[in-house]
Amino acid sequence: MGEHGTWFDYLNRFSWWGEISHKAESALGRKWEWMMFGPSHFSLTHVLVTLVVLGFVIWGALAFRGGLGAKDGGLVPPRKMNLRNFFEVMAESLYGMVEGAMGSHNARRFYPLVGTLWLWILFGNLIGLIPGFISPNDTLKTNLALALVVFVLTHFYGIKEHGLAYFKHFLGPSPALAPLMLPIELISHLARPMSLSLRLMGNMIADHKVVFAFFTLVPVFVPIPFLLLGILVCLVQAIVFCTLTMVYLGMAVEHEEH
């Protein structure tokens, strides 16, 4: 199994899967080429890995939900570390991080969004460290979709909170600075989706290439330190993406103090 090979490659042996892939490529495949966007190598592998990640997250969410429905209301943790306990600790820790960054009011408001991004990015990163899988976050398409969601919701909540007065902050603190501040603010905001998506994609590609290289050279014991480092990189990238999301949302809904 090569660097880009996965367990899902075995599906290519079935004719019905080939027909599905061909129809999907005809409908969704990129036909154009421009600059760094060369010939498209369309594949449904990232979609299948995405379904695996979503399945695991749903499984953990159901375990978490089942704990809340217990007789003790989920107050008494299990004796041993299990999936339910893991998701409970992670949810509580993440809420503390969101509350510390955005305050109690905005934490309750934006926790579902930040929590969703956290679960997807974290487990989407980690699955790439398992032999035979790839990370769905090592493609620009996936990351740009996540970044655009953050971009759109940031301005949606900004307008919802301030009305049309939200756009005043694009003009700077005084009308005299408006001609200078407007293009700077527009470029800054438009660069956010690309910055979020490229940062996540670049780090995931580099991290998983390093781990794969050492697995290829010496598959026993030697890759373990690099796997641990890879886990740290996956965790840090999830934190960075979610932290920037909280910063953007917080800046959009904050009120000026007079």
Secondary structure, 3 states (H helix, E strand, C coil): CCCCCCHHHHHHHCHHHHHHHHHHHHHHCCCCCECCECCCCCCCHHHHHHHHHHHHHHHHHHHHHHHHCCCCCCCCCCCCCCHHHHHHHHHHHHHHHHHHHHHHHHHHHHHHHHHHHHHHHHHHHHHHHCCCCCCHHHCHHHHHHHHHHHHHHHHHHHHHHHHHHHHHHHHCCCHHHHHHHHHHHHHHHHHHHHHHHHHHHHHHHHHHHHHHHHHHHCCCCCHHHHHHHHHHHHHHHHHHHHHHHHHHHHHHHCCCCC
